[in-house]
Amino acid sequence: MNLPNSVKWWVWLLLLVQGCLACAGSDPSPAPVTTDPDEELYYTNPVFTPVLADPSVVRAGEYFYAYGTEDNWGSEGGYRLVPVIRSSDLVNWTYMNDAFRIKPGWKEQGGIWAPDVTPVDDSYYMYYSYSTWGDPNPGIGLAIAESPTGPFTDQGKVFHSDEVGVENSIDPFYIEENGQKYLFWGSFHGIYAIGLTEDGKAVSGEKTHIAFTHLEGVYIYKKDDYYYLFASEGSCCAGANSTYQLRVGRSLSLLGPYVDKQGNSLAAGPYGEIILKTNREDYGFAGPGHNAEIITDAEGTDWILYHAIKKSNPYLDNGTNRRSLMLDKLLWEEGWPTIQSQQPSLTRQEGPVFE
């Protein structure tokens, strides 16, 4: 049947509206990222933009979930109250939602920085910093969720800086050993560790001094007989002039002492092996650091996620530092971790392998 052009136009418009309504009523979650197991995965840094600063990563089922500092992505995404992104391969990431529906209320002002998320029993614990730049009394709080995407329900503060006697108490890291929960933390006023109560909501016992005042953003990784302490030094947020870099020490005990290859104690001075620093090239990345959890793929290769700033495009349109998510292979040489050339990779790389 031949219809007049005007009728055809109205039929096309009706079908278009019906399709849009059907989409609006469907599940808004993004489709899973799938990778052909017979094809090699490749990537070029960064693996997620515009921003995922101070990342933390957990694995839940077939997916990895990464979390970042509260930020405003400006015209590239708007305000994010601890963004949550998801991937099946550490390379292709999709923004899911914000971890919080409302900001925790136990401080009058501040940002939620450097979330550290860990599966604990059947829940997900997020220890987070609550601070502003120059805050005289920042603190660390705890939020818990039943799902890796949240929403995370705030449990209140674990402590303020003045309650533990450590200035600038931010950048928490949670770890459990032999049934005892511990929290490591600190930012340029020393790295410390302390025991937690059974529910993880309060401190228990005395703090232990772990590292000197040159470090922040601590992360502990156990491999074979050693505990490896990763932490960052320098400026995180000066655009292309950021001097952030990553250092490592190791210890036979969780609570130290951590030493570098020369035997220098990280608690005694500005020591530690530098394994990641700013690219020499003008088109490279500045200020790489504050790494997330190390992930081992199906072939036994270790991968490290961290943030860095593209020198040629260091800021968003609102002035936010473009601290994008980066991925690189972690190499092991004579019992010590390192990264190829001690710099972020700039060329196309073979990616992780997951079954």
PAKOLFI-935362 format. One record per residue (C-alpha): residue number from 1; residue in three letters; y, z, x. Coordinates in steps of 0.1 Angstrom, whole numbers, plus 2048, in hexadecimal, padded with zeros to 3 digits. Example, Ala and Ser with C-alpha at 12.3 -4.5 7.8 and 13.67 -1.06 7.14 Angstrom:
<atom resi="1" resn="ALA" north="7D3" up="84E" east="87B"/>
<atom resi="2" resn="SER" north="7F5" up="847" east="889"/>
This chain:
<atom resi="1" resn="MET" north="800" up="800" east="800"/>
<atom resi="2" resn="ASN" north="822" up="7F6" east="80E"/>
<atom resi="3" resn="LEU" north="83C" up="811" east="80A"/>
<atom resi="4" resn="PRO" north="861" up="80D" east="80E"/>
<atom resi="5" resn="ASN" north="86F" up="818" east="82F"/>
<atom resi="6" resn="SER" north="882" up="834" east="81F"/>
<atom resi="7" resn="VAL" north="863" up="842" east="810"/>
<atom resi="8" resn="LYS" north="850" up="83F" east="831"/>
<atom resi="9" resn="TRP" north="86C" up="853" east="841"/>
<atom resi="10" resn="TRP" north="869" up="870" east="828"/>
<atom resi="11" resn="VAL" north="843" up="871" east="82C"/>
<atom resi="12" resn="TRP" north="846" up="873" east="852"/>
<atom resi="13" resn="LEU" north="860" up="88F" east="84E"/>
<atom resi="14" resn="LEU" north="849" up="8A3" east="836"/>
<atom resi="15" resn="LEU" north="82B" up="8A0" east="84E"/>
<atom resi="16" resn="LEU" north="841" up="8AB" east="86B"/>
<atom resi="17" resn="VAL" north="84D" up="8CA" east="858"/>
<atom resi="18" resn="GLN" north="82A" up="8D3" east="84E"/>
<atom resi="19" resn="GLY" north="81F" up="8D1" east="872"/>
<atom resi="20" resn="CYS" north="83B" up="8E8" east="87E"/>
<atom resi="21" resn="LEU" north="832" up="901" east="863"/>
<atom resi="22" resn="ALA" north="80E" up="900" east="86E"/>
<atom resi="23" resn="CYS" north="818" up="907" east="892"/>
<atom resi="24" resn="ALA" north="82E" up="924" east="888"/>
<atom resi="25" resn="GLY" north="812" up="935" east="876"/>
<atom resi="26" resn="SER" north="7F9" up="931" east="893"/>
<atom resi="27" resn="ASP" north="7F1" up="949" east="8AF"/>
<atom resi="28" resn="PRO" north="80F" up="948" east="8C6"/>
<atom resi="29" resn="SER" north="7FB" up="951" east="8E5"/>
<atom resi="30" resn="PRO" north="7FA" up="936" east="8FF"/>
<atom resi="31" resn="ALA" north="7DA" up="922" east="904"/>
<atom resi="32" resn="PRO" north="7C4" up="92E" east="920"/>
<atom resi="33" resn="VAL" north="7C9" up="91D" east="941"/>
<atom resi="34" resn="THR" north="7A8" up="90B" east="94B"/>
<atom resi="35" resn="THR" north="79E" up="8FE" east="96C"/>
<atom resi="36" resn="ASP" north="782" up="8E5" east="971"/>
<atom resi="37" resn="PRO" north="769" up="8F8" east="987"/>
<atom resi="38" resn="ASP" north="75F" up="8D7" east="998"/>
<atom resi="39" resn="GLU" north="783" up="8D0" east="9A3"/>
<atom resi="40" resn="GLU" north="795" up="8E2" east="9C0"/>
<atom resi="41" resn="LEU" north="7B4" up="8F6" east="9B6"/>
<atom resi="42" resn="TYR" north="7D4" up="8F0" east="9C9"/>
<atom resi="43" resn="TYR" north="7F6" up="900" east="9C7"/>
<atom resi="44" resn="THR" north="818" up="900" east="9D7"/>
<atom resi="45" resn="ASN" north="82E" up="91F" east="9D7"/>
<atom resi="46" resn="PRO" north="83C" up="92E" east="9C2"/>
<atom resi="47" resn="VAL" north="821" up="932" east="9A8"/>
<atom resi="48" resn="PHE" north="838" up="940" east="98D"/>
<atom resi="49" resn="THR" north="85D" up="93D" east="987"/>
<atom resi="50" resn="PRO" north="878" up="946" east="981"/>
<atom resi="51" resn="VAL" north="872" up="96B" east="989"/>
<atom resi="52" resn="LEU" north="855" up="984" east="98D"/>
<atom resi="53" resn="ALA" north="863" up="99E" east="9A5"/>
<atom resi="54" resn="ASP" north="84E" up="9BB" east="9B3"/>
<atom resi="55" resn="PRO" north="82E" up="9AD" east="9A4"/>
<atom resi="56" resn="SER" north="80E" up="9C0" east="99A"/>
<atom resi="57" resn="VAL" north="7EE" up="9AF" east="990"/>
<atom resi="58" resn="VAL" north="7CE" up="9B9" east="97D"/>
<atom resi="59" resn="ARG" north="7AF" up="9A6" east="973"/>
<atom resi="60" resn="ALA" north="7A2" up="9A9" east="94F"/>
<atom resi="61" resn="GLY" north="785" up="993" east="945"/>
<atom resi="62" resn="GLU" north="78C" up="96F" east="94F"/>
<atom resi="63" resn="TYR" north="7B1" up="974" east="954"/>
<atom resi="64" resn="PHE" north="7C9" up="983" east="96C"/>
<atom resi="65" resn="TYR" north="7E9" up="994" east="95F"/>
<atom resi="66" resn="ALA" north="808" up="999" east="975"/>
<atom resi="67" resn="TYR" north="825" up="9AF" east="96E"/>
<atom resi="68" resn="GLY" north="848" up="9AF" east="97C"/>
<atom resi="69" resn="THR" north="869" up="9C3" east="97E"/>
<atom resi="70" resn="GLU" north="880" up="9C2" east="960"/>
<atom resi="71" resn="ASP" north="898" up="9A5" east="964"/>
<atom resi="72" resn="ASN" north="8AE" up="98D" east="952"/>
<atom resi="73" resn="TRP" north="8A2" up="969" east="957"/>
<atom resi="74" resn="GLY" north="8C3" up="95C" east="949"/>
<atom resi="75" resn="SER" north="8C0" up="938" east="93B"/>
<atom resi="76" resn="GLU" north="89C" up="936" east="949"/>
<atom resi="77" resn="GLY" north="88E" up="950" east="932"/>
<atom resi="78" resn="GLY" north="8A6" up="96C" east="929"/>
<atom resi="79" resn="TYR" north="8A2" up="991" east="92C"/>
<atom resi="80" resn="ARG" north="87E" up="99D" east="935"/>
<atom resi="81" resn="LEU" north="875" up="9C2" east="931"/>
<atom resi="82" resn="VAL" north="858" up="9C1" east="94B"/>
<atom resi="83" resn="PRO" north="84A" up="99E" east="946"/>
<atom resi="84" resn="VAL" north="825" up="998" east="943"/>
<atom resi="85" resn="ILE" north="816" up="977" east="94F"/>
<atom resi="86" resn="ARG" north="7F2" up="96B" east="94E"/>
<atom resi="87" resn="SER" north="7DC" up="954" east="962"/>
<atom resi="88" resn="SER" north="7B7" up="94B" east="966"/>
<atom resi="89" resn="ASP" north="7BB" up="93F" east="98B"/>
<atom resi="90" resn="LEU" north="7DA" up="951" east="99A"/>
<atom resi="91" resn="VAL" north="7EB" up="92F" east="99C"/>
<atom resi="92" resn="ASN" north="7F3" up="924" east="978"/>
<atom resi="93" resn="TRP" north="806" up="940" east="966"/>
<atom resi="94" resn="THR" north="813" up="944" east="942"/>
<atom resi="95" resn="TYR" north="82C" up="95D" east="936"/>
<atom resi="96" resn="MET" north="81C" up="972" east="91B"/>
<atom resi="97" resn="ASN" north="835" up="98D" east="910"/>
<atom resi="98" resn="ASP" north="848" up="9AB" east="91C"/>
<atom resi="99" resn="ALA" north="834" up="9CB" east="924"/>
<atom resi="100" resn="PHE" north="84C" up="9E1" east="910"/>
<atom resi="101" resn="ARG" north="85B" up="9DD" east="8ED"/>
<atom resi="102" resn="ILE" north="876" up="9F7" east="8F4"/>
<atom resi="103" resn="LYS" north="882" up="A06" east="915"/>
<atom resi="104" resn="PRO" north="875" up="A29" east="91D"/>
<atom resi="105" resn="GLY" north="88F" up="A43" east="914"/>
<atom resi="106" resn="TRP" north="88A" up="A5F" east="92E"/>
<atom resi="107" resn="LYS" north="8A8" up="A53" east="942"/>
<atom resi="108" resn="GLU" north="8CA" up="A4A" east="935"/>
<atom resi="109" resn="GLN" north="8CD" up="A29" east="949"/>
<atom resi="110" resn="GLY" north="8BA" up="A15" east="961"/>
<atom resi="111" resn="GLY" north="8A1" up="9F8" east="965"/>
<atom resi="112" resn="ILE" north="87B" up="9F8" east="964"/>
<atom resi="113" resn="TRP" north="872" up="9ED" east="987"/>
<atom resi="114" resn="ALA" north="853" up="9E6" east="99B"/>
<atom resi="115" resn="PRO" north="838" up="9ED" east="981"/>
<atom resi="116" resn="ASP" north="816" up="9F5" east="98F"/>
<atom resi="117" resn="VAL" north="7FA" up="9EE" east="976"/>
<atom resi="118" resn="THR" north="7D6" up="9FA" east="97A"/>
<atom resi="119" resn="PRO" north="7B7" up="9FB" east="963"/>
<atom resi="120" resn="VAL" north="7AF" up="A20" east="95D"/>
<atom resi="121" resn="ASP" north="790" up="A27" east="948"/>
<atom resi="122" resn="ASP" north="795" up="A11" east="929"/>
<atom resi="123" resn="SER" north="7BB" up="A0F" east="92C"/>
<atom resi="124" resn="TYR" north="7D6" up="A00" east="942"/>
<atom resi="125" resn="TYR" north="7ED" up="A18" east="954"/>
<atom resi="126" resn="MET" north="80F" up="A0C" east="95F"/>
<atom resi="127" resn="TYR" north="823" up="A22" east="977"/>
<atom resi="128" resn="TYR" north="846" up="A15" east="979"/>
<atom resi="129" resn="SER" north="868" up="A1D" east="98A"/>
<atom resi="130" resn="TYR" north="886" up="A26" east="975"/>
<atom resi="131" resn="SER" north="8A6" up="A21" east="989"/>
<atom resi="132" resn="THR" north="8C7" up="A10" east="98E"/>
<atom resi="133" resn="TRP" north="8D6" up="A04" east="9AF"/>
<atom resi="134" resn="GLY" north="8E3" up="A24" east="9C0"/>
<atom resi="135" resn="ASP" north="8D3" up="A3B" east="9A7"/>
<atom resi="136" resn="PRO" north="8D5" up="A5F" east="9B4"/>
<atom resi="137" resn="ASN" north="8B6" up="A6A" east="9A1"/>
<atom resi="138" resn="PRO" north="89E" up="A4D" east="998"/>
<atom resi="139" resn="GLY" north="87B" up="A55" east="98C"/>
<atom resi="140" resn="ILE" north="858" up="A48" east="985"/>
<atom resi="141" resn="GLY" north="849" up="A46" east="963"/>
<atom resi="142" resn="LEU" north="827" up="A3D" east="953"/>
<atom resi="143" resn="ALA" north="81F" up="A26" east="936"/>
<atom resi="144" resn="ILE" north="7FC" up="A1F" east="928"/>
<atom resi="145" resn="ALA" north="7EE" up="A02" east="914"/>
<atom resi="146" resn="GLU" north="7CC" up="9F8" east="906"/>
<atom resi="147" resn="SER" north="7D2" up="9D4" east="90F"/>
<atom resi="148" resn="PRO" north="7DE" up="9C4" east="92F"/>
<atom resi="149" resn="THR" north="7FA" up="9B3" east="91B"/>
<atom resi="150" resn="GLY" north="805" up="9D4" east="90B"/>
<atom resi="151" resn="PRO" north="819" up="9DF" east="8FA"/>
<atom resi="152" resn="PHE" north="81B" up="9FC" east="913"/>
<atom resi="153" resn="THR" north="822" up="A1E" east="903"/>
<atom resi="154" resn="ASP" north="838" up="A33" east="919"/>
<atom resi="155" resn="GLN" north="82B" up="A55" east="923"/>
<atom resi="156" resn="GLY" north="84B" up="A61" east="932"/>
<atom resi="157" resn="LYS" north="855" up="A6A" east="955"/>
<atom resi="158" resn="VAL" north="83C" up="A74" east="970"/>
<atom resi="159" resn="PHE" north="859" up="A82" east="985"/>
<atom resi="160" resn="HIS" north="87D" up="A7E" east="98F"/>
<atom resi="161" resn="SER" north="887" up="A7A" east="9B4"/>
<atom resi="162" resn="ASP" north="895" up="A9D" east="9B5"/>
<atom resi="163" resn="GLU" north="875" up="AAC" east="9A7"/>
<atom resi="164" resn="VAL" north="860" up="AA0" east="9C4"/>
<atom resi="165" resn="GLY" north="87B" up="AA3" east="9DF"/>
<atom resi="166" resn="VAL" north="87B" up="A7E" east="9E8"/>
<atom resi="167" resn="GLU" north="89B" up="A69" east="9E5"/>
<atom resi="168" resn="ASN" north="898" up="A47" east="9D4"/>
<atom resi="169" resn="SER" north="875" up="A4E" east="9C5"/>
<atom resi="170" resn="ILE" north="86C" up="A2B" east="9B8"/>
<atom resi="171" resn="ASP" north="850" up="A11" east="9BF"/>
<atom resi="172" resn="PRO" north="831" up="A23" east="9B3"/>
<atom resi="173" resn="PHE" north="80D" up="A1A" east="9BC"/>
<atom resi="174" resn="TYR" north="7EF" up="A2A" east="9AB"/>
<atom resi="175" resn="ILE" north="7CD" up="A2E" east="9BB"/>
<atom resi="176" resn="GLU" north="7AE" up="A43" east="9B4"/>
<atom resi="177" resn="GLU" north="795" up="A50" east="9CD"/>
<atom resi="178" resn="ASN" north="776" up="A66" east="9C5"/>
<atom resi="179" resn="GLY" north="783" up="A6D" east="9A3"/>
<atom resi="180" resn="GLN" north="7A5" up="A79" east="9AF"/>
<atom resi="181" resn="LYS" north="7C4" up="A66" east="9A3"/>
<atom resi="182" resn="TYR" north="7E0" up="A60" east="9BD"/>
<atom resi="183" resn="LEU" north="803" up="A52" east="9BB"/>
<atom resi="184" resn="PHE" north="814" up="A42" east="9D9"/>
<atom resi="185" resn="TRP" north="839" up="A3A" east="9D8"/>
<atom resi="186" resn="GLY" north="85A" up="A38" east="9EB"/>
<atom resi="187" resn="SER" north="877" up="A21" east="9F4"/>
<atom resi="188" resn="PHE" north="889" up="A24" east="A16"/>
<atom resi="189" resn="HIS" north="887" up="A4A" east="A15"/>
<atom resi="190" resn="GLY" north="863" up="A4C" east="A20"/>
<atom resi="191" resn="ILE" north="842" up="A43" east="A0F"/>
<atom resi="192" resn="TYR" north="82F" up="A60" east="A00"/>
<atom resi="193" resn="ALA" north="80F" up="A67" east="9ED"/>
<atom resi="194" resn="ILE" north="806" up="A83" east="9D4"/>
<atom resi="195" resn="GLY" north="7E9" up="A8C" east="9BE"/>
<atom resi="196" resn="LEU" north="7EB" up="A87" east="998"/>
<atom resi="197" resn="THR" north="7DD" up="A9C" east="97C"/>
<atom resi="198" resn="GLU" north="7BD" up="A90" east="96B"/>
<atom resi="199" resn="ASP" north="7D1" up="A7D" east="950"/>
<atom resi="200" resn="GLY" north="7E8" up="A6D" east="96A"/>
<atom resi="201" resn="LYS" north="807" up="A79" east="959"/>
<atom resi="202" resn="ALA" north="813" up="A93" east="972"/>
<atom resi="203" resn="VAL" north="811" up="A9B" east="997"/>
<atom resi="204" resn="SER" north="7F9" up="AB5" east="9A5"/>
<atom resi="205" resn="GLY" north="7FB" up="AC5" east="9C8"/>
<atom resi="206" resn="GLU" north="812" up="ABE" east="9E5"/>
<atom resi="207" resn="LYS" north="81E" up="A9C" east="9F0"/>
<atom resi="208" resn="THR" north="813" up="A8C" east="A11"/>
<atom resi="209" resn="HIS" north="82A" up="A78" east="A28"/>
<atom resi="210" resn="ILE" north="81B" up="A56" east="A2D"/>
<atom resi="211" resn="ALA" north="835" up="A3F" east="A3D"/>
<atom resi="212" resn="PHE" north="858" up="A3D" east="A4C"/>
<atom resi="213" resn="THR" north="879" up="A35" east="A3C"/>
<atom resi="214" resn="HIS" north="877" up="A0F" east="A43"/>
<atom resi="215" resn="LEU" north="85F" up="A07" east="A27"/>
<atom resi="216" resn="GLU" north="85C" up="A04" east="A02"/>
<atom resi="217" resn="GLY" north="845" up="9F5" east="9E8"/>
<atom resi="218" resn="VAL" north="824" up="A04" east="9F6"/>
<atom resi="219" resn="TYR" north="802" up="9F6" east="9ED"/>
<atom resi="220" resn="ILE" north="7E0" up="A03" east="9FA"/>
<atom resi="221" resn="TYR" north="7C1" up="9ED" east="9FE"/>
<atom resi="222" resn="LYS" north="79F" up="9F9" east="A08"/>
<atom resi="223" resn="LYS" north="789" up="9E1" east="A1D"/>
<atom resi="224" resn="ASP" north="76A" up="9ED" east="A2F"/>
<atom resi="225" resn="ASP" north="772" up="A0D" east="A41"/>
<atom resi="226" resn="TYR" north="798" up="A0A" east="A40"/>
<atom resi="227" resn="TYR" north="7B4" up="A10" east="A27"/>
<atom resi="228" resn="TYR" north="7D0" up="9F6" east="A2D"/>
<atom resi="229" resn="LEU" north="7F4" up="9FF" east="A24"/>
<atom resi="230" resn="PHE" north="80A" up="9E2" east="A1B"/>
<atom resi="231" resn="ALA" north="830" up="9E8" east="A17"/>
<atom resi="232" resn="SER" north="851" up="9D6" east="A19"/>
<atom resi="233" resn="GLU" north="870" up="9DB" east="A2E"/>
<atom resi="234" resn="GLY" north="892" up="9CB" east="A2E"/>
<atom resi="235" resn="SER" north="8A8" up="9BF" east="A12"/>
<atom resi="236" resn="CYS" north="897" up="9B2" east="9F3"/>
<atom resi="237" resn="CYS" north="8B4" up="9A4" east="9DF"/>
<atom resi="238" resn="ALA" north="8CE" up="992" east="9F4"/>
<atom resi="239" resn="GLY" north="8C5" up="96F" east="9E9"/>
<atom resi="240" resn="ALA" north="8BF" up="957" east="A06"/>
<atom resi="241" resn="ASN" north="8C9" up="973" east="A1E"/>
<atom resi="242" resn="SER" north="8AE" up="98B" east="A13"/>
<atom resi="243" resn="THR" north="89B" up="99A" east="A31"/>
<atom resi="244" resn="TYR" north="87D" up="9A8" east="A1F"/>
<atom resi="245" resn="GLN" north="85D" up="9A7" east="A33"/>
<atom resi="246" resn="LEU" north="83A" up="9B5" east="A2F"/>
<atom resi="247" resn="ARG" north="82A" up="9CE" east="A48"/>
<atom resi="248" resn="VAL" north="807" up="9DD" east="A49"/>
<atom resi="249" resn="GLY" north="7F6" up="9FB" east="A58"/>
<atom resi="250" resn="ARG" north="7D3" up="A09" east="A54"/>
<atom resi="251" resn="SER" north="7C1" up="A2A" east="A53"/>
<atom resi="252" resn="LEU" north="79E" up="A38" east="A4F"/>
<atom resi="253" resn="SER" north="7AB" up="A50" east="A35"/>
<atom resi="254" resn="LEU" north="7BE" up="A48" east="A15"/>
<atom resi="255" resn="LEU" north="7D9" up="A62" east="A1E"/>
<atom resi="256" resn="GLY" north="7DD" up="A56" east="A41"/>
<atom resi="257" resn="PRO" north="7E7" up="A55" east="A5C"/>
<atom resi="258" resn="TYR" north="7EE" up="A30" east="A5A"/>
<atom resi="259" resn="VAL" north="7F3" up="A1E" east="A7B"/>
<atom resi="260" resn="ASP" north="7FB" up="9FB" east="A88"/>
<atom resi="261" resn="LYS" north="7E7" up="9E8" east="AA3"/>
<atom resi="262" resn="GLN" north="7F8" up="9FB" east="ABF"/>
<atom resi="263" resn="GLY" north="7EF" up="A1D" east="AAF"/>
<atom resi="264" resn="ASN" north="812" up="A25" east="AA4"/>
<atom resi="265" resn="SER" north="813" up="A3B" east="A85"/>
<atom resi="266" resn="LEU" north="826" up="A2C" east="A68"/>
<atom resi="267" resn="ALA" north="831" up="A4F" east="A5F"/>
<atom resi="268" resn="ALA" north="842" up="A53" east="A81"/>
<atom resi="269" resn="GLY" north="859" up="A35" east="A82"/>
<atom resi="270" resn="PRO" north="860" up="A11" east="A78"/>
<atom resi="271" resn="TYR" north="83D" up="A04" east="A81"/>
<atom resi="272" resn="GLY" north="823" up="9EE" east="A70"/>
<atom resi="273" resn="GLU" north="816" up="9CB" east="A76"/>
<atom resi="274" resn="ILE" north="82D" up="9B0" east="A67"/>
<atom resi="275" resn="ILE" north="817" up="998" east="A54"/>
<atom resi="276" resn="LEU" north="831" up="986" east="A3E"/>
<atom resi="277" resn="LYS" north="855" up="97D" east="A44"/>
<atom resi="278" resn="THR" north="870" up="964" east="A3B"/>
<atom resi="279" resn="ASN" north="869" up="93F" east="A41"/>
<atom resi="280" resn="ARG" north="87B" up="92F" east="A5F"/>
<atom resi="281" resn="GLU" north="882" up="910" east="A4B"/>
<atom resi="282" resn="ASP" north="8A2" up="90D" east="A37"/>
<atom resi="283" resn="TYR" north="88E" up="900" east="A19"/>
<atom resi="284" resn="GLY" north="876" up="91D" east="A1B"/>
<atom resi="285" resn="PHE" north="875" up="940" east="A0B"/>
<atom resi="286" resn="ALA" north="889" up="95F" east="A14"/>
<atom resi="287" resn="GLY" north="880" up="983" east="A10"/>
<atom resi="288" resn="PRO" north="85A" up="982" east="A09"/>
<atom resi="289" resn="GLY" north="84B" up="9A3" east="A00"/>
<atom resi="290" resn="HIS" north="842" up="9BE" east="9E7"/>
<atom resi="291" resn="ASN" north="81E" up="9B1" east="9E3"/>
<atom resi="292" resn="ALA" north="808" up="9B6" east="9C5"/>
<atom resi="293" resn="GLU" north="7E3" up="9BE" east="9C6"/>
<atom resi="294" resn="ILE" north="7CC" up="9AA" east="9DD"/>
<atom resi="295" resn="ILE" north="7B4" up="994" east="9C9"/>
<atom resi="296" resn="THR" north="792" up="988" east="9D7"/>
<atom resi="297" resn="ASP" north="785" up="967" east="9CA"/>
<atom resi="298" resn="ALA" north="762" up="95B" east="9C3"/>
<atom resi="299" resn="GLU" north="75E" up="94F" east="9E7"/>
<atom resi="300" resn="GLY" north="769" up="971" east="9F6"/>
<atom resi="301" resn="THR" north="78C" up="965" east="A00"/>
<atom resi="302" resn="ASP" north="7A8" up="97E" east="9FB"/>
<atom resi="303" resn="TRP" north="7C9" up="973" east="9EB"/>
<atom resi="304" resn="ILE" north="7EB" up="985" east="9EB"/>
<atom resi="305" resn="LEU" north="806" up="982" east="9D2"/>
<atom resi="306" resn="TYR" north="82A" up="98B" east="9D9"/>
<atom resi="307" resn="HIS" north="84E" up="981" east="9D2"/>
<atom resi="308" resn="ALA" north="866" up="96C" east="9E6"/>
<atom resi="309" resn="ILE" north="887" up="95A" east="9E2"/>
<atom resi="310" resn="LYS" north="88C" up="934" east="9E6"/>
<atom resi="311" resn="LYS" north="8A7" up="930" east="A00"/>
<atom resi="312" resn="SER" north="8B5" up="910" east="9F0"/>
<atom resi="313" resn="ASN" north="8B6" up="91F" east="9CD"/>
<atom resi="314" resn="PRO" north="8B9" up="945" east="9D1"/>
<atom resi="315" resn="TYR" north="8C9" up="94F" east="9B0"/>
<atom resi="316" resn="LEU" north="8C6" up="94A" east="98B"/>
<atom resi="317" resn="ASP" north="8E5" up="93F" east="977"/>
<atom resi="318" resn="ASN" north="8ED" up="963" east="96F"/>
<atom resi="319" resn="GLY" north="8EB" up="96E" east="994"/>
<atom resi="320" resn="THR" north="8C8" up="97D" east="992"/>
<atom resi="321" resn="ASN" north="8B5" up="979" east="9B2"/>
<atom resi="322" resn="ARG" north="89A" up="95F" east="9AD"/>
<atom resi="323" resn="ARG" north="87D" up="974" east="9B9"/>
<atom resi="324" resn="SER" north="860" up="95D" east="9B0"/>
<atom resi="325" resn="LEU" north="83B" up="964" east="9B1"/>
<atom resi="326" resn="MET" north="829" up="958" east="9D1"/>
<atom resi="327" resn="LEU" north="805" up="954" east="9DB"/>
<atom resi="328" resn="ASP" north="7F5" up="951" east="9FD"/>
<atom resi="329" resn="LYS" north="7D3" up="956" east="A0D"/>
<atom resi="330" resn="LEU" north="7CF" up="978" east="A1F"/>
<atom resi="331" resn="LEU" north="7BD" up="973" east="A40"/>
<atom resi="332" resn="TRP" north="7A9" up="98D" east="A53"/>
<atom resi="333" resn="GLU" north="7AA" up="98D" east="A79"/>
<atom resi="334" resn="GLU" north="797" up="9A9" east="A8C"/>
<atom resi="335" resn="GLY" north="79B" up="9C1" east="A70"/>
<atom resi="336" resn="TRP" north="7BF" up="9BA" east="A68"/>
<atom resi="337" resn="PRO" north="7CE" up="9A6" east="A4B"/>
<atom resi="338" resn="THR" north="7E8" up="98A" east="A51"/>
<atom resi="339" resn="ILE" north="7F6" up="96B" east="A41"/>
<atom resi="340" resn="GLN" north="7F6" up="948" east="A51"/>
<atom resi="341" resn="SER" north="814" up="946" east="A68"/>
<atom resi="342" resn="GLN" north="820" up="967" east="A59"/>
<atom resi="343" resn="GLN" north="835" up="953" east="A41"/>
<atom resi="344" resn="PRO" north="833" up="946" east="A1C"/>
<atom resi="345" resn="SER" north="820" up="925" east="A1A"/>
<atom resi="346" resn="LEU" north="837" up="908" east="A13"/>
<atom resi="347" resn="THR" north="81E" up="8EC" east="A0E"/>
<atom resi="348" resn="ARG" north="802" up="8E4" east="9F6"/>
<atom resi="349" resn="GLN" north="7E6" up="8FD" east="9FA"/>
<atom resi="350" resn="GLU" north="7C2" up="901" east="9EF"/>
<atom resi="351" resn="GLY" north="7C1" up="91B" east="9D4"/>
<atom resi="352" resn="PRO" north="7A9" up="937" east="9CB"/>
<atom resi="353" resn="VAL" north="786" up="931" east="9BD"/>
<atom resi="354" resn="PHE" north="77B" up="943" east="99E"/>
<atom resi="355" resn="GLU" north="75B" up="93D" east="98A"/>
